[in-house]
Structures are given as C-alpha cells and as structure tokens.
Amino acid sequence: MSGRQVSSPPAADTHDWIRVQGARVNNLKDVSVEIPKRRLTAFTGVSGSGKSSLVFGTIAAESQRMINETYSAFVQGFMPTLARPDVDVLEGLTTAILVDQERMGGNPRSTVGTATDANAMLRIVFSRLGSPHIGSPQAFSFNVASISGAGAVTLEKGGKTVKERRSFSITGGMCPRCEGLGAVTDFDVTALYDDSKSLAEGAFTIPGYSMDGWQGRIFIGSGLFDPDKPIRDYTKRELDDLLYKEPIKIKVEGINLTYEGLIPKIQKSFLSKDKESMQPHIRAFVERAVTFTPCPECEGTRLSDAARSSKINGVSIADACAMQISDLAAWVHGLDEPSVAPLLGALGETLDSFVEIGLGYLSLDRAAGTLSGGEAQRTKMIRHLGSSLTDITYVFDEPTIGLHPHDIQRMNTLLLRLRDKGNTVLVVEHKPEAIAIADHVVDLGPGAGSDGGEVVFEGTVDGLRGSGTLTGRHLDDKVSLKPSYRAAKDVLQVRGASTHNLQDVDVDVPLGLLCVVTGVAGSGKSSLIHGSVSGRDGVVTIDQGAIKGSRRSNPATYTGMLEPIRKAFAKANGVKPALFSPNSEGACPACNGAGVIYTDLGMMAGVATTCEECEGKRFQASVLEYRLGGRDISEVLGMSVTEAEEFFGTGEGRIPAAHAVLRRLADVGLGYVSLGQPLTTLSGGERQRLKLATHLGEKGGIYVLDEPTTGLHLADVEQLLGLLDRLVESGKSVIVIEHHQAVMAHADWIIDLGPGAGHDGGRVIFEGTPADLVADRQTLTGEHLAAYVGA
C-alpha cells in the first residue's frame, strides 16, 4: 500500500488563540499573551495590577470598536466612539460581550423590570389580556404621562396653505401625583435658608447658592424682594414667590435670565439625579432638607388608577411587578393564552433566568439604583444566558461579587455552561473558588500601579499554585478562627425591622468589636443594616455606591486634600489659591487644564494628543514657577501617596491636614497611587478603598462597611483585616456586611440571616461567635465556614 498523504487541517481551524502583543493601555508594560479560545481563562493579580486594562481596555475595547466600524458612517455617528487601544498586534478576536460591575443606571425611573425588558413584555401581555381593556402597552407604563390636545394646524398641500383642526390623545400609565416616581417629596424649608438673615447677608444654606454667584444675582436682581429684609419678615406673597414661583423671564445687569422659585429649582437640579451619584456635600444637604414619602395616590406603585384597574385573573400589573420574581414566573407559566403564546414563552424564559442566576428574590418594581454591584452584574447576564450564539467572547468582571460561597458554585456552573457552548470566557477574578474552575490562568503583577502591568505567570491553576507569584502564594490562604474574642461594650438595638423581605427582625448588634453580618445573597443583610442602623447618629456608612468623577477628578480632589495644599502654596508665594487649580485660574490656556487636546473626528474615534504648551502638566507656565518645599504643584500631583506622605509630614512642605488624609490612603493600601491620577483610570477595588479612606476621617463611633473585600486580592484582604482591627482598637465599632470567609473567621461576632433568599429569608438564624457557628453547622454559612477553616 502506498503511503497516505497526511492532510494538514483547514486554515480556519488554526485560529485557536487570541494573540495580544505589546499592550500599553494604562499601566501595562508591553504585555504579550496568547489566550486559548473556547476555554475559560481567569485573569488574576492584585487590585491595580492591570487586569481590567488588559481584558476590558485592550481586548474587549478593540473587539467592540471593530464591530462598530462594520456599520455605516451614518449609524456610527449615533454610537459612542472608541479610541483604538495602545497595542501593537491583536489577532484572533471574536465578538465580545461585556458584563461589567458598573452599577445600573442611577435614573430614579429605572427599575429591574425596565432594565431587563421584562416590563416591556408584561405591558404587552396586560394590554392584550387585561380586563377592562384600557389601551395600548403605553397605558401600563409609569414613564408615559396621559396627555390630550386639540387645535388648528397649518399644512402645505399642493402649493396651497391649508388649515385643519386636529386633536390627539395619549393614554399613559403614569401616576399624575408623583409623575411615575412612586414617592413624593416634602421640603423642610428651615434647611433651605436662615430666616433671621436677609438675601444680601447670604440667607441661603443650599450648596452653590452664594450671593456673589449667578444664583444670588438672579434672586436679588429679580425685583421681587427687598434684598436687605430678613426672610422672617416676608409677606405671604413674597415667601410664595421665593419658594414656589413659576419660571419668569427677568433682566439682570442687562442679561436676560430666568427666575424660578427655590423648590422647583432644587427639584430640577438636585432631585432629578440619583442620590448615589451626588457629591457628598450635596447628598448631605438633600438628606437634611428633603423627605421622600410613598405617593399617597398610587401607594408607591408609580401607576395611575386606570393602569391598576385592568387585571388578569384578579392580578393587576402593579401586583405582578411587586411579586417576588420566582412567584411571578410561576404565575406567567400558569397563563394559558394561545393568542399571546410566544410572548408568554419569552417572558417566562426571562423570569426563569432570574431564578436560575440566583436573583429570584428580587421583584420587577425594585429600583435599579438600589441593586448591589453583584446583583446589577447578574441582572445584565440574564439576557445572555439563553442565547444560542456561539464563538462569542464573554468578558466578566468579578462575577462572584456579592455572592455567598453557596451561590458561587451556581455562578461557576453558569460560566462553564457558557464555555461549553463553544464560547471564550474571560474572567477577572480574586476568589480562589472561582479561579479553581479556569482552564487557563494569566497572573498580572508583580505589584499594583506602576509596579504592575507585567504578566508574571501563564498556565494552569496547579501551575499558579507552585509559581511563587503573589497570587500563587496566597491562593490557598486560610484565616484561622481567633483564639479569643472581644467582649461587647454595648449593644445597638434593632426592633421590628421589616424593610424589604425582613420578617419583624429583633436583634442586638454588639458594639466595640468587629461584627459581621452574613447570609446568602438576598437574605436581607443590606435591608437590615441600611434600613435600621445606617440612619442613626454617629453611624458612618461606606456602601458599594460607585465613585462618580470625570477625567478631571483625582484622589487629591476627591478626598478634599487639594484644598489645604493649594492654600499652603498660595500662602508661601503670596498669591491666590485659585492659581493652583487646573480647573480654575491656573489652567493652561491651550488645553483648558485637561493636559490633552481632544480632536473630534466625527464618526471616527477622536484623537487625544498631549498639549504641547504645558506638556501635559495642565498648568500655565507662570504657575509652575511657584514652589513649596522645592516642588511645584504639578510635581506634587505627580507624587505617589507614599512619597507625598513623607513630603507633607515634615520640613517646609509640612501640611498636617493633607498629611492626615495621605496617612489614611496609605492605611487602606493605596500608597502606590499618584495624587493626580484621573479617577476614571482607577480600578473598582481602588475606587472603593479611596472611598473608605475618605470616610475614615468622619466623626462617628460606628462604621458600617458593605462588602469591603470587593475587588481586593487575597493579599490585600490581610491588610484590610489589619485595618479593621486597628479601627476597633481605636475605640470604634465596626459592622461589616460580608461573604468572604476570611472576614467571617476574623470576626468577634456573627449575625447570619436566612435561611434562603427573598421571602424564604429575612430572619436571623444565628447569632454568636465564629467558633460557635462552625460548631453548630446548622446554616449554609456555618457549613462553608467550617470547610474553610478545616474544622
């Protein structure tokens, strides 16, 4: 027999790798990696080592940019333009779908139902099957107001101008009283102004309303009030004009302006935003001045009477949205209506996906802004679960955030299912239980910030264990139970707590020690602590809310440390502080203090070039001649926290106020971050620690931390535990909502909620020391903690 020719495989089958060469996004140092396709690859490394820069900033960003380029120029004009990542070669990319940790939109109108299209489907079901029939799907939407009108319209027809009478009406489902927000606002007017002062004396106590600025000029120039008359002496008419007057046109100093009463003005400027996205001083003002109460007309459902009157089998759309999703899924499956069968099938599948991913305890009317980072991320995953697409790259940013060890196993199963359908799954992850299922691991490091940005290991999970890298050494870290526990100095009583799914919970939270509140996702931990503990005097709450900041914000501006630094510079040089701000008088005139010049190229990606005049320093040349302790302001902003702590601690540069903030930043492990680094380039874990450091300076005896291990590497968790211990030793009480077994093992007292999620939870199922919880082993938390400490 003649020798058979061995045929080489088709060329199409040779592209089994995503190849990255020379990636330099953010802190990456010419990184080159090969990532296997149709496998699950985990990216590990300390917070700030460059994981997100490689996965999101390079691979996913380029994939999305290339997909956008396949559309016509007209369509691209409506899409966000993405700059090409700084990388030499990117080969073998497939379509990328990103599922990141960004919290869901902060719009107060956004709910779980509107964010996942479940509401859209439910509205159509009610418009078809509800009785009495009240109108189209719009009639069930709390974002559409009912409106009608009639009048003459002028049309051009066949060269003639014709007048016709037209009338129209739209039936919407919005509650007219609260305008679809579900809550009405009451203002405490004493928090808006000091009535013993006149306008000229600066009576307003609203942030940003000074008499020197435009707001003050508008009020004084309106001619409605005597600027020197104390507000307590105003007539009823004047007070009404001050607080409620409808917008009117006025002329001040020859400029046309609009005058409007204080309350409508505040509603438009402050209350149209989500509370989480406000700056801290504005949020404090809103909490002081405004009370939100459920709307008496729609009972908080956001819907008009008509929308609530149309029912299917005795259930209105408001009842359906208020049901726990697992119950709603059962109700939808029970509807047998051939006329809308495809719609019910799709709605049932969406609701089943919620249950499968562990979010069956939510309800569709839950405001999207109140979801935790992990819940928001899993909500975004729902649309991809049932997808029949294959050969996609799914990119996940810590999908285990906010998950109890019991829930992580379910998440792992979902990730493996996506992979087994023939997809490439890339996961940025810190939890050993999630890293364990990876087929391939890329470990970045060796450190964070400028000390990171290199690939220190590539291979299997077992290879990582023996690699000697920081992640490898800490992968099997176990925190053992403490030999002794601190005793409580006092207790904080919670009685009859019934927020969300809590079932009349009575619990004593011990003070003067480290108390951890735990339980499966959706068991009521946040409801208990945020609902019954956070609002009290002396309680400082550090939640998971994202830090909002533009590319002009940086750690120095966010923490307020730049203020004393600018004043010290001004004092040392005998000039005014505004010169030392790149957002004010000191800004380089060419780039307006941005350091870069942006050129908009229409539908193509814009180009950012370093400003030639200031060489990216953001300040005018004359400002850089002023020095403090031998350094100019741009050199100070270029310092790392560790360097700056030394500089501002002693000698000429000594500024105690700035030094105190820097010490807190170093305490939370941000010593490597530079003072002027834009907030937009910080990783999730870094932003959270920045927030923690800012709050540590607040006066309060009780600190509440909501999952402080989010985005933290195993090595950083040790540092966090040390910080929590130092807080307790300095006389503070620390209450932590947490799933991480290392934090549970380190606690002095544990409160475990459960036993399940949603209406299967909401009860305290264990109170006591970690050792008792392990010995008891009656709860899910107890079982996982016992396995973790090897008991």
C-alpha positions in Angstrom: 0.0 0.0 0.0 1.4 3.4 -0.9 2.0 5.9 1.9 -1.2 8.1 2.5 -0.7 11.8 2.3 -1.4 13.4 5.8 -3.6 16.4 5.0 -3.0 19.5 7.1 -6.0 20.9 8.9 -8.0 23.6 7.2 -6.5 27.1 7.8 -9.7 28.2 9.5 -9.1 25.7 12.4 -5.7 27.1 13.2 -7.0 30.3 14.8 -7.4 28.9 18.3 -5.8 31.7 20.2 -6.4 35.4 20.9 -3.0 36.9 20.5 -2.1 40.2 22.2 1.3 41.8 21.5 2.7 45.0 23.0 -0.3 46.2 25.0 0.4 49.5 26.8 -3.0 50.6 28.0 -2.9 52.4 31.4 -0.1 50.7 33.4 0.5 47.7 31.1 4.2 47.4 30.1 4.3 46.0 26.6 2.3 42.9 27.6 2.1 40.0 25.2 -0.2 37.0 25.9 -1.9 34.2 24.0 -5.3 33.3 25.3 -6.9 30.0 24.2 -10.3 30.2 22.6 -13.4 28.2 23.7 -11.8 27.9 27.2 -12.4 29.7 30.5 -9.4 32.0 31.2 -9.1 33.7 34.6 -7.1 36.9 35.0 -5.7 37.3 38.5 -3.4 39.7 40.3 -3.6 42.4 43.0 -6.0 45.3 42.6 -4.5 47.8 40.2 -2.1 45.3 38.5 -3.6 45.8 35.1 -6.2 43.0 34.8 -9.0 45.3 33.6 -6.6 47.3 31.4 -5.7 44.1 29.5 -9.2 42.4 29.4 -11.5 45.4 29.2 -9.3 48.2 28.0 -7.5 46.2 25.3 -9.2 43.0 24.1 -12.9 43.9 24.7 -12.4 47.6 23.6 -10.8 46.7 20.3 -13.5 44.0 19.6 -16.3 46.5 20.2 -14.6 49.2 18.1 -14.1 46.8 15.2 -17.8 45.7 15.3 -18.9 49.4 15.4 -16.8 50.0 12.2 -18.9 47.5 10.3 -21.8 49.8 10.5 -22.4 52.7 8.0 -20.9 56.1 8.8 -24.4 57.4 9.4 -25.1 54.8 12.2 -21.6 55.2 13.7 -22.4 58.9 14.2 -25.0 57.8 16.9 -22.7 55.3 18.6 -20.1 56.0 21.3 -16.7 56.5 19.5 -14.0 54.3 21.0 -10.3 55.1 20.6 -8.0 52.4 19.4 -6.2 50.8 22.4 -2.4 51.3 22.5 -1.3 47.8 21.4 0.9 46.6 18.6 -1.0 43.4 17.5 -4.4 42.0 18.3 -5.3 38.8 16.4 -8.0 36.2 16.6 -10.6 38.5 18.3 -14.2 37.4 18.3 -17.3 39.4 19.1 -17.0 40.5 22.7 -19.9 40.8 25.1 -19.0 42.8 28.3 -20.7 42.1 31.6 -19.0 44.6 34.0 -19.6 45.7 37.6 -20.9 49.2 36.7 -24.0 49.8 38.9 -27.2 50.0 37.0 -28.3 53.5 35.8 -28.9 56.0 38.6 -32.1 57.2 37.0 -34.8 57.2 39.6 -37.3 55.9 37.0 -35.2 52.8 36.2 -36.4 49.5 37.8 -35.3 45.9 37.5 -38.3 45.4 35.1 -37.5 48.3 32.8 -33.7 47.4 32.7 -34.3 43.9 31.6 -37.2 44.3 29.1 -39.4 42.2 31.4 -41.7 45.2 32.0 -42.0 45.8 28.2 -43.2 42.2 27.7 -45.5 42.4 30.7 -47.1 45.6 29.5 -48.0 44.0 26.1 -49.5 41.0 27.9 -51.7 43.3 30.0 -52.8 45.4 27.0 -53.9 42.2 25.2 -55.4 40.2 28.1 -56.3 42.7 30.9 -59.9 43.4 31.6 -61.2 46.0 31.3 -59.1 46.9 28.2 -57.7 50.4 28.8 -55.4 50.9 25.8 -52.1 50.1 24.3 -49.0 48.9 26.2 -48.2 52.6 26.9 -51.3 52.8 29.2 -49.4 50.5 31.6 -46.1 52.4 31.5 -45.3 54.6 34.5 -42.9 56.6 32.3 -45.7 57.8 29.9 -48.0 60.6 31.0 -51.6 60.9 29.8 -52.0 63.9 27.6 -54.5 65.3 25.1 -54.8 68.4 23.0 -56.6 69.9 20.0 -56.1 72.9 17.8 -55.6 74.2 14.3 -52.6 73.1 12.3 -51.2 74.7 9.1 -50.2 72.4 6.3 -48.7 72.9 2.8 -50.8 70.9 0.3 -50.4 71.1 -3.5 -48.8 74.5 -3.3 -51.6 75.9 -1.0 -51.6 76.6 2.7 -54.5 74.8 4.4 -55.7 75.0 8.0 -57.1 71.9 9.5 -58.4 71.0 13.0 -56.5 68.1 14.6 -56.9 66.5 18.0 -54.8 63.9 19.7 -54.6 62.0 23.0 -52.1 59.6 24.6 -53.1 57.3 27.4 -50.1 56.7 29.6 -49.9 54.8 32.9 -48.0 57.4 34.9 -49.4 58.4 38.3 -50.3 62.1 37.9 -49.4 63.0 41.5 -45.8 61.6 41.8 -45.1 61.6 38.0 -44.2 57.9 38.0 -41.6 58.2 40.7 -43.5 56.3 43.4 -42.5 58.9 46.0 -43.4 62.5 46.7 -41.0 64.9 48.2 -41.6 67.2 51.2 -39.2 70.1 51.8 -38.0 71.2 55.2 -37.8 74.9 54.4 -35.7 75.6 57.5 -32.9 73.7 55.8 -33.0 75.9 52.7 -32.3 79.3 54.4 -31.7 81.0 57.7 -34.8 83.2 58.2 -33.1 85.6 60.5 -30.9 86.8 57.6 -31.7 88.8 54.5 -30.7 87.8 51.0 -27.9 90.3 51.0 -26.5 88.7 54.2 -26.4 85.3 52.5 -29.5 83.7 53.9 -29.4 80.6 51.7 -27.9 77.4 53.1 -28.1 75.5 49.8 -24.8 74.3 48.3 -23.7 76.5 45.4 -26.2 79.3 46.2 -23.9 82.1 47.2 -24.8 85.8 46.8 -21.7 86.5 44.8 -22.6 83.9 42.2 -25.3 84.0 39.5 -27.8 82.3 41.8 -27.6 85.2 44.2 -27.7 87.8 41.4 -30.9 86.3 40.0 -32.7 86.4 43.4 -31.5 89.9 44.3 -32.0 91.2 40.7 -35.5 89.7 40.3 -37.0 92.8 41.9 -39.5 90.6 43.8 -37.8 91.1 47.2 -36.1 93.7 49.3 -32.6 92.2 49.5 -32.0 93.8 52.9 -35.2 92.5 54.6 -34.8 89.3 56.7 -36.8 86.4 55.3 -38.9 86.0 58.5 -40.4 89.5 57.7 -41.5 88.5 54.2 -45.2 88.8 53.4 -47.1 85.6 52.4 -46.8 86.6 48.7 -43.0 87.2 48.9 -42.4 83.9 50.6 -44.5 82.1 48.0 -42.5 83.9 45.2 -39.3 82.9 46.9 -40.2 79.2 47.2 -42.7 78.2 44.5 -42.8 80.9 41.7 -43.2 79.5 38.2 -40.3 80.4 35.8 -40.4 84.0 34.6 -38.0 86.0 32.3 -36.1 88.8 34.1 -33.2 91.1 33.1 -30.2 91.3 35.5 -27.3 93.7 34.7 -28.5 93.8 31.1 -28.6 90.0 30.7 -31.8 88.0 30.0 -32.2 85.3 32.7 -35.0 83.1 34.1 -36.2 83.4 37.7 -37.7 80.4 39.3 -38.8 79.6 42.9 -36.3 77.7 45.1 -38.2 74.4 45.4 -38.9 73.8 41.6 -35.3 74.8 41.0 -33.9 72.3 43.6 -36.2 69.6 42.2 -34.8 70.1 38.7 -31.1 70.4 39.6 -30.7 68.1 42.6 -33.6 65.7 42.7 -33.5 64.6 39.0 -30.3 62.8 39.9 -29.9 59.5 41.7 -28.8 60.1 45.3 -25.8 57.8 44.9 -24.3 59.9 42.1 -24.4 63.2 44.0 -21.3 64.8 45.5 -21.1 64.1 49.3 -21.9 67.7 50.4 -25.0 67.8 48.1 -26.2 64.4 49.2 -25.9 65.6 52.9 -28.0 68.7 52.0 -30.7 66.6 50.2 -30.8 64.2 53.2 -31.2 67.1 55.5 -33.8 69.1 53.5 -35.9 66.6 51.7 -38.1 63.7 52.9 -39.3 61.1 50.5 -42.7 59.5 51.3 -44.5 56.9 49.3 -47.1 58.6 47.0 -50.5 58.5 48.7 -52.4 58.3 45.4 -50.6 55.3 43.8 -49.3 53.8 47.1 -45.8 53.8 45.7 -46.6 51.7 42.6 -45.9 54.6 40.2 -49.1 53.7 38.2 -52.3 55.6 37.5 -55.7 54.3 38.8 -56.7 53.2 35.3 -53.5 51.1 34.9 -54.1 49.4 38.2 -57.8 48.7 37.4 -57.1 46.4 34.4 -56.5 42.8 35.7 -55.7 39.3 34.5 -57.2 36.6 36.8 -57.5 39.3 39.6 -53.9 40.4 39.3 -53.0 44.0 38.2 -49.7 44.9 36.6 -48.7 46.6 39.9 -49.4 43.4 41.8 -47.3 41.4 39.2 -44.4 43.8 39.4 -44.5 43.7 43.2 -44.4 39.8 43.3 -41.1 38.1 44.0 -39.8 37.1 40.5 -39.8 33.3 41.4 -43.6 33.6 42.2 -44.2 35.8 39.1 -42.5 33.2 36.9 -44.9 30.5 38.2 -47.9 32.9 37.6 -46.8 33.6 34.0 -46.3 29.8 33.3 -49.9 29.3 34.6 -51.4 31.6 32.0 -52.7 29.6 29.0 -53.5 32.0 26.2 -52.6 30.8 22.7 -53.1 34.3 21.3 -50.0 35.6 23.1 -48.2 32.3 23.5 -44.8 33.4 22.0 -44.8 36.5 24.3 -45.6 34.5 27.4 -42.9 32.0 26.5 -40.2 34.7 26.1 -41.3 36.4 29.4 -41.3 33.1 31.2 -37.8 32.3 30.0 -36.5 35.8 31.1 -38.1 35.3 34.6 -36.7 31.7 34.8 -33.2 33.1 34.0 -33.5 35.4 37.1 -34.3 32.4 39.3 -31.5 30.3 37.7 -28.9 33.0 38.3 -29.9 33.4 41.9 -32.0 36.6 41.6 -35.4 35.0 42.0 -35.8 37.0 45.3 -36.0 40.4 43.5 -39.2 42.0 42.3 -39.6 43.8 39.0 -40.5 47.1 40.7 -37.3 47.2 42.6 -35.4 50.5 41.7 -32.3 49.6 39.7 -30.2 52.1 41.6 -30.7 50.0 44.8 -29.1 46.8 43.4 -25.7 46.0 44.7 -22.8 45.7 42.2 -23.1 41.9 42.1 -26.8 42.0 41.7 -26.5 44.5 38.8 -23.9 42.4 37.1 -26.1 39.3 37.3 -29.1 41.2 36.1 -27.0 42.1 33.0 -26.1 38.4 32.5 -29.7 37.4 32.2 -30.0 38.4 28.5 -27.0 36.2 27.6 -27.9 33.0 29.4 -30.4 31.6 26.9 -28.6 33.0 23.9 -27.9 30.5 21.1 -24.9 32.4 19.8 -21.6 30.6 19.9 -18.0 31.5 19.4 -18.5 34.7 21.3 -16.0 36.1 23.8 -17.8 36.8 27.1 -15.9 39.1 29.4 -16.8 39.1 33.1 -15.6 41.5 35.8 -15.6 39.6 39.1 -18.9 37.7 38.6 -18.7 36.4 42.2 -19.1 39.9 43.8 -21.9 39.9 46.4 -22.2 36.1 46.3 -22.2 33.8 49.3 -19.9 30.8 48.9 -23.0 28.7 48.4 -24.0 30.9 45.4 -20.5 30.9 43.9 -21.0 27.2 43.0 -24.1 28.2 40.9 -22.2 31.0 39.2 -19.4 28.6 38.3 -21.9 26.2 36.7 -23.2 29.1 34.6 -19.8 30.2 33.4 -18.9 26.6 32.5 -22.2 26.3 30.6 -21.3 29.4 28.5 -17.9 27.9 27.8 -19.3 24.5 26.8 -21.5 26.1 24.2 -18.3 26.9 22.3 -17.6 30.4 23.7 -14.4 32.0 25.0 -15.0 33.1 28.6 -12.6 35.7 30.1 -13.0 36.3 33.9 -11.2 38.9 36.0 -11.4 37.3 39.5 -10.0 37.2 43.0 -11.9 34.4 44.7 -10.0 31.1 44.8 -13.3 29.1 44.4 -13.9 30.8 41.0 -10.2 30.7 39.9 -10.2 26.9 40.5 -12.5 26.2 37.5 -10.3 28.0 35.0 -8.7 26.1 32.1 -6.0 28.8 31.8 -4.7 31.5 34.2 -3.0 34.8 33.4 -1.5 36.4 36.5 -0.5 40.0 36.3 1.8 41.9 38.7 4.1 41.8 40.5 2.6 44.8 42.3 0.0 47.4 41.6 0.0 50.7 39.7 3.5 51.5 38.3 4.8 48.3 40.0 2.4 46.1 38.0 1.4 45.8 34.4 3.5 42.7 33.6 2.5 39.0 33.1 4.1 37.1 35.9 2.5 33.7 35.2 0.6 31.9 32.4 -0.6 28.4 32.7 -2.9 26.1 34.7 -4.3 26.6 38.2 -2.0 24.0 39.6 0.9 25.7 37.9 -0.1 29.0 39.5 -0.1 27.4 43.0 3.6 26.4 42.6 4.6 29.6 40.7 5.7 31.7 43.7 3.8 34.8 42.5 1.8 36.8 44.9 -1.4 35.2 43.8 0.2 31.7 43.8 1.4 32.1 47.3 -1.9 33.4 48.6 -4.2 31.1 46.7 -4.5 28.5 49.5 -4.5 31.1 52.3 -6.8 30.3 55.1 -7.5 32.6 58.1 -7.9 30.5 61.2 -10.5 31.2 63.9 -9.4 33.6 66.6 -8.4 32.0 70.0 -10.2 34.7 71.9 -13.0 37.2 71.1 -13.5 40.8 72.3 -16.5 41.4 74.5 -19.2 43.8 73.5 -19.1 47.2 75.3 -22.7 48.0 74.5 -25.5 46.9 72.0 -27.4 48.7 69.3 -31.0 47.5 69.5 -32.9 46.8 66.3 -36.6 46.1 66.9 -39.3 45.0 64.4 -37.2 45.6 61.3 -39.4 44.9 58.2 -37.6 46.7 55.3 -38.0 44.7 52.0 -38.1 41.0 53.0 -37.2 41.3 56.7 -39.8 39.5 58.9 -40.1 41.7 62.0 -36.5 41.1 63.0 -35.4 41.9 66.6 -31.6 41.7 67.0 -28.9 43.3 69.2 -25.9 44.4 67.3 -22.9 44.4 69.7 -20.7 47.5 69.7 -17.0 47.9 70.4 -15.9 44.9 68.3 -15.9 43.5 64.8 -19.4 42.3 63.9 -20.0 40.5 60.6 -23.5 40.3 59.1 -23.7 37.4 56.6 -26.2 35.2 54.7 -26.9 34.1 51.1 -27.5 36.8 48.5 -31.0 38.3 49.0 -31.3 37.1 52.6 -31.9 40.7 54.0 -28.4 41.7 55.2 -28.3 45.1 53.5 -32.0 45.7 54.3 -31.3 45.1 58.0 -28.2 47.3 58.2 -29.0 50.1 55.8 -32.7 50.1 56.9 -32.2 50.0 60.6 -28.7 51.0 61.5 -27.3 53.4 58.9 -29.5 56.4 59.6 -28.7 56.7 63.3 -26.4 59.3 64.8 -22.7 58.6 64.9 -23.0 55.9 62.2 -20.7 56.3 59.2 -21.9 54.1 56.3 -19.5 53.1 53.5 -21.6 51.4 50.8 -20.8 50.0 47.4 -22.0 53.0 45.5 -19.6 53.9 42.7 -17.4 57.0 42.9 -18.6 59.4 40.2 -15.8 61.5 38.7 -14.8 63.0 35.4 -11.3 62.7 34.0 -10.6 66.0 35.8 -11.2 64.4 39.2 -8.3 62.6 41.0 -7.6 61.3 44.5 -6.4 64.7 45.6 -9.7 66.5 44.6 -11.9 63.6 45.7 -10.6 63.4 49.3 -10.5 67.2 49.7 -6.8 67.2 50.3 -6.0 69.6 47.5 -7.7 72.4 49.3 -5.1 72.7 52.1 -2.3 72.1 49.6 -3.5 75.0 47.3 -3.8 77.3 50.4 -0.2 76.4 51.5 1.1 77.1 48.0 -0.7 80.4 47.9 0.5 81.4 51.4 4.1 80.5 50.6 4.1 82.5 47.4 1.8 85.4 48.3 -0.7 84.7 45.5 -4.3 83.4 45.4 -5.2 79.7 45.8 -7.2 79.6 42.5 -4.0 79.7 40.6 -3.1 76.2 41.7 -6.2 74.6 40.3 -6.1 73.2 36.7 -9.9 73.7 36.6 -9.7 77.4 37.5 -7.3 80.3 37.0 -4.2 78.2 36.9 -5.3 76.2 33.9 -3.1 76.1 30.8 -5.0 78.2 28.2 -4.3 75.9 25.3 -5.9 72.8 26.8 -8.1 74.4 29.5 -6.3 72.4 32.1 -7.1 69.0 30.7 -3.4 68.2 29.8 -4.5 66.8 26.5 -6.2 68.3 23.4 -9.2 66.3 22.1 -9.8 66.4 18.4 -13.3 65.2 17.4 -13.2 63.3 14.1 -17.0 62.8 13.6 -17.9 59.2 13.3 -14.2 58.1 13.7 -12.5 57.7 17.0 -11.4 61.0 18.4 -7.7 61.7 18.9 -6.2 62.8 22.2 -2.8 64.5 21.9 -0.7 65.7 24.8 -0.9 69.5 25.0 2.3 71.0 23.6 2.1 74.2 25.5 2.1 72.7 29.0 3.5 69.2 28.0 0.5 67.5 29.8 1.2 69.3 33.1 -2.2 71.1 32.9 -1.0 74.4 34.4 0.2 77.7 33.0 4.0 78.1 32.9 3.9 81.0 35.3 2.1 78.9 37.9 4.8 76.3 37.8 7.4 78.9 39.0 5.8 79.0 42.4 7.2 76.4 44.7 6.6 74.8 48.1 9.4 72.9 49.7 11.2 72.9 46.4 8.4 71.3 44.4 5.9 72.9 42.0 2.2 72.0 42.0 2.4 69.6 39.0 5.3 67.7 40.7 3.2 67.4 43.9 0.3 66.0 41.8 2.7 63.5 40.2 3.9 62.1 43.6 2.7 58.8 44.8 0.7 58.7 48.1 3.8 57.2 50.0 6.1 59.9 48.6 3.6 62.7 49.4 3.1 61.4 52.9 6.7 61.9 53.6 6.9 65.3 51.9 3.8 66.8 53.7 4.8 65.2 57.0 8.0 67.2 57.7 10.1 70.2 56.7 8.9 73.1 54.6 6.2 71.1 53.0 4.5 70.2 56.3 0.7 70.4 56.0 -1.0 68.4 58.8 -4.4 68.4 57.1 -3.1 66.9 53.9 -0.8 64.5 55.8 -3.7 63.1 57.8 -5.6 62.2 54.5 -2.5 60.7 53.0 -1.9 58.5 56.0 -5.5 57.1 55.7 -4.9 56.5 51.9 -1.7 54.6 52.8 -3.6 52.7 55.5 -6.1 51.3 53.0 -3.2 50.2 50.7 -3.2 52.9 48.1 0.4 54.0 48.7 1.3 53.4 45.0 -1.5 55.7 43.5 -0.4 59.2 42.4 -2.3 62.2 43.7 -3.2 63.5 40.2 -4.2 60.2 38.6 -7.6 60.6 37.0 -10.4 58.7 38.9 -11.6 57.2 35.6 -8.3 55.1 35.4 -8.6 53.6 38.9 -9.8 50.0 39.2 -13.0 49.1 41.0 -11.1 47.9 44.1 -9.0 51.0 44.2 -12.1 53.3 44.0 -13.7 51.5 46.9 -10.6 51.9 49.0 -10.4 55.6 48.1 -14.0 55.9 49.4 -13.1 54.0 52.5 -10.1 56.3 53.2 -12.3 59.4 52.7 -14.9 58.2 55.2 -12.4 57.1 57.8 -11.9 60.8 58.6 -15.5 61.3 59.5 -16.5 61.8 63.1 -18.5 58.7 64.2 -18.2 55.9 66.6 -19.8 53.1 64.4 -18.6 52.2 60.9 -20.8 50.2 58.6 -18.9 48.7 55.7 -20.8 47.0 52.8 -18.6 44.2 51.3 -15.2 45.9 51.7 -13.4 42.9 50.1 -15.0 43.7 46.7 -12.2 43.9 44.1 -9.5 43.0 46.7 -6.7 40.5 46.0 -6.2 37.7 48.6 -3.0 39.5 49.8 -4.9 42.8 50.2 -7.6 41.1 52.3 -5.0 40.6 55.1 -4.2 44.3 55.0 -7.9 45.1 55.2 -8.3 42.8 58.3 -5.4 44.6 59.9 -7.2 48.0 59.2 -10.5 46.7 60.7 -8.6 45.6 63.8 -6.9 49.0 64.1 -10.3 50.7 63.9 -11.8 48.5 66.6 -8.7 49.0 68.8 -9.0 52.8 68.4 -12.4 52.5 70.1 -14.7 52.3 67.1 -17.4 49.7 66.5 -17.2 48.1 63.1 -20.2 46.3 61.4 -19.3 44.6 58.1 -21.8 43.0 55.6 -19.6 40.3 54.0 -19.5 36.9 52.4 -15.7 36.4 52.4 -14.8 33.6 54.8 -11.6 35.3 55.8 -13.6 38.2 57.2 -16.1 35.9 58.9 -13.3 33.8 60.5 -11.7 37.1 61.8 -15.0 38.4 63.3 -15.7 38.7 67.1 -19.5 38.2 66.5 -21.5 36.9 63.5 -25.2 37.6 62.7 -26.3 35.1 60.0 -29.6 35.8 58.1 -31.5 33.4 56.0 -32.2 30.6 55.6 -32.9 31.4 51.9 -33.4 34.5 49.8 -36.4 36.7 49.3 -39.4 35.5 51.2 -37.5 32.4 52.2 -35.1 34.6 54.1 -35.4 37.7 56.3 -34.9 36.0 59.6 -31.9 35.9 62.0 -30.9 32.2 62.0 -27.7 32.5 64.1 -26.0 35.0 66.5 -22.8 34.2 68.2 -19.0 33.8 67.7 -17.5 32.2 64.6 -16.4 29.2 66.7 -20.0 28.6 67.7 -21.2 29.0 64.1 -18.6 26.4 62.9 -19.5 24.0 65.8 -23.3 24.5 65.1 -23.1 23.8 61.4 -26.8 24.2 61.1 -26.7 27.0 58.5 -25.2 27.3 55.0 -22.8 29.8 56.2 -21.7 27.5 59.0 -21.1 24.6 56.6 -18.9 26.8 54.3 -17.0 28.4 57.1 -16.3 25.0 58.7 -15.0 23.7 55.4 -12.9 26.9 55.0 -11.2 26.7 58.4 -10.8 22.9 58.1 -12.9 22.2 61.2 
